[in-house]
Amino acid sequence: RFIKDELETMQAFLVAAEGMKEKEMLLKVWANQIRDLSYNIEDCLAEFMVHVASQSLSRKLMKLKDRHRIAMQIRDLKSRVEEVSSRNTRYNLIEKNQITRAIDERDSCMEDIRNQSANNIDEAELVGFSNPKQELIRLVDVNANNGPARVVCMVGMGGLGKTTIARKVYESMNNFSCYAWITVSQSFVRMEFLKVMIKELCGDEALKKELGGKVVREENLASYLRKELLEKRYFVVLDDLWNIDDWKWIKTIAFPSNNSKGSRIMVTTRDVGLAKECTLESYGSFIYRHQPLETNDAIKLLLRKVRKSEEDMEKYENMRNIVTKIVKKSGRLPLAILTIGGMLATREVIEWQSIYNQIPSELESNRSLEAVRRMVTMSYNHLPSHLKSCFLYLSIFGEDFEIKRRRLVERWIAEGFVIARVGVSVEDVGNSYFNDLINRNLIQPSRVNIDGTVKNCRVHDIIRDVMISISRDESFACSTWDNITGIVQENLRHSWQSVPK
């Protein structure tokens, strides 16, 4: 019982410690030791359950020896648990509230990097963005001066330039009575959200009046905001929304339910399921699914960033080939193209192949690629714990590998990643995990049945590179696709031979 309880505590700590491990090297080492120990405990408990489940007479006779061996393992594990615990005390690795503070710092850091990313994408001068902008303006339908408030959603993976396009649409609006741009993000704080809404929609003086000389309550600010917006035609952008619960609160608390002035709310998100929830009460389909750039636009964007032209691609030997490979590696994501292009711009064309070859390792250490890595790690950190293992498992498949949904779900079940639910088959639960990763734009459909069911999927190269890095950091997995040296990292949770096509 001690070992099982200890395992649950370790797993809870590891979830919380994710916010700190990039800030404190000592804590990162300690978290890795706890993770390795938790893996060992899981294996020991699994072996124990196998022996307990066996009912044959021959197995029962052998159980004495097995039980003695397992008992020795448990005694050793208890000793290691006590040593790891005392190590924290010895080095003062973690104090009360330290994790919470570090998570807040991480969110702030992510916000800064996200804002820098949006500015970086803006350099693109909207290469390939004209059509998405016009489509969003059509969905907003700015000339409708009456009717209920409409929610328009733009959904797509991180790094596509959703914020940039939404900003251009926002700046083009001129026939609403008030406007607000709110960055929601993962670090959503309700009181701060209401304050920013009042400031942007009603002005500084209105906010000061509501805050001045009294105890400020969430419900009072919300009531004031709803009253002020009831007879106004407002245009509000909620940029980077992550949680359905946050949206339900915003919809219910911050906006009046019976505004009929043709108001508009535009939401950007990475989650298709969240986009559907946001537009549930709007009559019609108001979701725009933003896609990566077309290949030609992606090449134009890269050439613009490195200050080269189509003529240069004919002049320099092999330049067209390496440019095409870089665009493919980037997943045609503007953020990744501009970030990698920034590295290439200061180098001679003859060096580009070498830089391309180093991109996977550079993602871990090169600060100029930090925004791209954060783009993926933000999505990974936001995954519920049961999806994180399923996501990292995809790192065992080779580049460009087309992954069959059915086989993948069967593997997840065999590995114990799928948590059974009452009244639902484990296969259906596994399929729901798969669909969740699709909806979060972490894996891309590559083959779809006539009924809309995704049969096969792929992982973007740039996401896969970061996924492999996370998987290695978490001591989760190693595949011979990427283990060039043939040396397997010690204490890996999973190790596979290359998955055949």
Buried (B, 14 or more C-beta within 10 A) or exposed (E): EEBEEBBEEBBEBBBBBBBBBBBBEEBBBBBBBBBBBBBBBBEBBEBBEEBEEEEEEEEEEEBEEBEEEBEEBBEEBBEBBEEBEEBBEEEEBBEEEBBEEBBEBBBEBBBEBBEEBBEBBBBBEBBBBEEBBEBBBEBBBBEEEEEBBBBBBBBBBBBBBBBBBBBBBBEEBEEBEBBBBBBBBBBBEBEEBBBBBBBBBBEEEBBEEBEEEEEEEEEEBBEBBBEBBBEBBBBBBBBBBBBBEBBEBBBEBBBBEEBEBBBBBBBBBBBBBBBBBBBEEBEEEBBBEBEBBEEEBBBBBBBBBBEBEEEBBEEBEEBBEBBBBBBBBBBBBBBBBBBBBBBBEEEEBEEBBEBBEEBBEBBBEBEEBBBBBBBBBBBBBBBEEBBBBBBBBBBBBBBEBEBEBEEBBBBBBEEEBBEEEEEEEBEEBBBEBBBBBBBBBBBBBBEEEEEEEBEBBBBBBBBBBBBBBBBBBBBBBBBBBBBEEEEEEEEBBBEBEBBEE
